[in-house]
Amino acid sequence: MMDMMDYYRQQPFSQSPYLQQIPGGYDGAILPGVQGAFPGGPGFSNQLERLERRVNRLDRRVDRLEKQMNQLDRRLRRVERQLGY
């Protein structure tokens, strides 16, 4: 299964049909002379990697929280059985 970041890597942002309609073409920068984390700019791939790592960390955290929730749910059911509910 393809994750969201792979989807965005498949088609470079500069090849978007919307950007091809811009008069004079699209040179990879949103504003002329401005550098930063823009598609085609110097920091773009680093920003994508940072976001991917953050998403992965959040996924692991969600997994841990789900595991804790399941443990608490089992514990609650066990206590309810002992009390006769």
C-alpha positions in Angstrom: 0.0 0.0 0.0 1.3 3.4 -0.9 1.5 6.0 1.8 0.6 9.6 1.4 4.2 10.8 1.0 4.9 8.3 -1.8 1.8 9.7 -3.6 3.2 13.2 -3.5 6.6 12.1 -4.7 5.2 10.4 -7.8 4.4 13.7 -9.6 6.7 16.6 -9.0 4.8 19.7 -7.9 6.3 21.6 -10.8 4.5 19.3 -13.2 1.1 20.2 -11.9 -1.4 21.1 -14.7 -2.3 24.3 -12.7 1.3 25.5 -12.7 1.8 24.8 -16.4 -0.9 27.4 -17.1 1.1 30.2 -15.5 2.3 32.7 -18.1 6.1 32.4 -18.5 6.2 28.9 -17.0 7.1 27.8 -13.5 10.7 27.9 -12.4 10.3 26.0 -9.1 10.0 28.9 -6.8 6.8 30.5 -5.6 8.3 34.0 -5.6 11.3 34.9 -7.7 14.4 35.2 -5.5 12.8 33.6 -2.5 14.4 30.5 -1.1 13.0 28.0 1.4 10.9 24.9 1.6 9.2 25.2 -1.8 8.9 22.5 -4.4 12.1 22.7 -6.3 13.7 24.8 -3.6 16.7 23.8 -1.5 14.9 22.8 1.7 11.9 21.0 0.3 13.2 17.3 0.5 14.4 17.9 4.1 11.0 19.3 5.1 9.3 16.2 3.6 11.7 13.9 5.5 11.0 15.8 8.7 7.3 15.5 8.2 7.6 11.8 7.4 9.5 11.2 10.6 7.0 13.2 12.6 4.1 11.2 11.1 5.9 7.9 11.9 6.5 9.0 15.5 2.8 9.9 15.8 1.8 6.6 14.3 3.9 4.8 16.9 2.4 6.9 19.7 -1.1 6.1 18.5 -0.2 2.4 18.5 1.1 2.6 22.1 -2.0 4.5 23.2 -4.3 1.9 21.5 -2.4 -0.9 23.3 -2.8 0.9 26.6 -6.5 1.4 26.0 -7.0 -2.3 25.2 -5.1 -3.2 28.4 -7.3 -0.9 30.5 -10.5 -2.2 28.8 -9.5 -5.8 29.6 -8.7 -4.8 33.2 -12.1 -3.0 33.5 -14.0 -6.1 32.2 -12.1 -8.3 34.6 -13.1 -6.0 37.6 -16.7 -5.9 36.4 -16.8 -9.7 36.3 -15.4 -9.9 39.8 -18.1 -7.4 41.0 -20.9 -9.3 39.2 -21.8 -6.9 36.5 
